[in-house]
Amino acid sequence: MEQAIRDLQTMLTAISHVQREIPRLRADGQFGEDTLEAVMIFQRQAELSVTGEVDQHTWDAIVQTYEDVQRQLAPPRSVSLLPHHGADILPGQFTPLLYPIQGMFLALAQVFDPVRSTPVTGHLDEDTTHNLRWLQSKGPREETGILDKETWEDLSRLYETFITRHPDHQP
C-alpha cells in the first residue's frame, strides 16, 4: 500500500508541473493532508467527484494525465544521422544526411570564426570538408575531412554545447 501511495504522489507531482494548482508532494508513501489536497484538486480539475478518495476512476484519470504530462515534458527524441552500418561520408559524396550536418555548421559559424558558413547542399563540398578538418584538428584525430562516427560525436557535442544549450541561441 505504501508503494501505491508513493506512486500516486510521484504522478501527482509530475502533473503539478503542468497543472500548477496541484501542490508538489514528497513521495513518502503516507497519505497525509498534502496528498489528500492534491487528490481533491486533481479530481476537481478533471471534473470527477471530489471525494479525496482514490477509487479506480480517479486512479485511471491520474495515470492517463501522468502519461500525457510525461510525453509533454519529455525532451525531444534524438535522431541518429549516420547510418548504423558505419559507412563514412567522404569528400565529394552526396547524401541527404549532410543537410542537417551542414545546418549545424551554419550555426557553429556564428560562434567559431574558423568554421565556414556552408551552403546546405547535401554534398561534402570544400567548405564542409574544411569544417570537418577543423573539428578533427581539435581532438586527437587525423584531419581527413571524412565524416565518420567519431567526428559526428565531436560535432554533436560541440553543437549541443554552443548552440542547443547556449542561452543566446534559444528560439
N, C-alpha and C positions, 0 to 999 in steps of 0.2 A: 504494500500500500504506500509506503514511504517513497518508493521509486516512482510510482504513478504520480504522486503529488509533485515530486521533483521534476518529472517530465512536463506536467501541467505548468509549473512555474517557469520552466525553460521556454516553453512555447509561448506563454503569455508575455514573457519578457521580450522575446523576438518580435511578437506582434506589436508591443509597445513602441518599437522603433518607427512604426508606420502610423499606428493609432495612438497618438500622444496622450490621450486621456487615461489610458491604462497605465498604472504605475509599474515601474520596473521592480521586479521581485528578486530576492535572493533565493536560489534553488536550494532550500534547506530541508525539503521533504515534510515540512509542517504546514498544515492547512490553517494558518493564522488569519488575523484580521486583514492584513495586506492582500493575501491571496483571495480571501472572500470578496474584498472590494474589487480586485481586478476581474474576478469572475463575473460579478454583478455588472460592472461597466461593460465588459465584453458582451454579456447577454443583452444589455440594453442596446448597444450599438448594432448587434446582429439581429435585433428585433425578435429575441427569444423571450420566454417568460423569465422575468428577473426574480430568481429564487436563491441564487448563491450556491445552489447545488449543481454538481457536475454530473448530470444524467447523460445518457448515451447521445441524445440530440445535441446537447451543449458540447460534449467531448468531440463529436464528429465535426461540429462547426469550428471549434478551436483548431483541430487537426487540419482541416481544409484551409482555414485562414493562415495558419502557420506555414503550410506548404506554399501557399500563394506568396506570402511575405518572403520566404526563403528564395523563391525564384526572383522576386522583385529586388531583393538586396544582394543577390549573388553577383560577383564580378562577372563581366562579360566572358564568354567562353573564349579560350585562346585557340588559335589555329596554327597548325604546323604548315609552313610554306614550302619546305623542302620535301621531296619525295622520300618515303621511308626506305626505299631500296638503296639510298645513299649515293645516287648519281650526282656528281658535281656539275655545276654550271660553269662552262668555260668561256673565256673571252670570245666574242663574235657570235655566240649562240643566241637564239631567240627562244624565249619561253614566257608565257603569261605569268609564271611565278615571279618574274622580275618586276612586274608592275608595283606591287606593294613595297618591294625592297627599294626600288628607285624612289618611291614616295617617301620612304623612311630617310633616304639620303637627302632628299629635298628639305625635309625638316631639320636634319642634322646640319645642313649647310648654313642654317641660320644661327647655329651655336658654335660651330668649329670652322674657322677660316680655311684650313686646308681642304675641307670637304667641298667638292664642286656641286653646284646645283645641276642635277642630272635630269634630262628630259625623260619622261616616263614613256618608254618605247617598247619595253619587253626585250630589248637587245642588250646583251652585256657589251656595251659600247666602251669607247675610250674613257669617258668621264666616270662611268660606273666601275670600270676596271681600276682607274686611278683611286677611287674612293675605297675599293676593296683592298688595294695595296696599302693605302694609308692606314686603314684599320688593322691590317695584318702587321704593319710595322710597329704598332703599339703593344703588341704581345709577342710571345716567343714563337712567331710563325714565319714561315718563308713567305716572302712577298710575291705571290703568284698572280694575284688578280682573279683567282678562281673562287667562286662561291661554293665552299664546302661546308660541312656541318659545323666545324669549329669556328669558322668565320661567321657563319649565321648566328651561332651562340653569342659571339662577341658583339655583333651588330644588334641583336635583340636586347642584350644587356645595356648597351650604350643608349639605344632608343628609349628603353624604359626609364633609365636614369635621368636623361636630359630632356626628354620630350613628354612621355606619358606622365611621369611623376613630378615634373617641374611646374611650379605654380604659374610661371609666366606663359606656359603653353596650354593652359586649361581652356576649354571652349567657353 
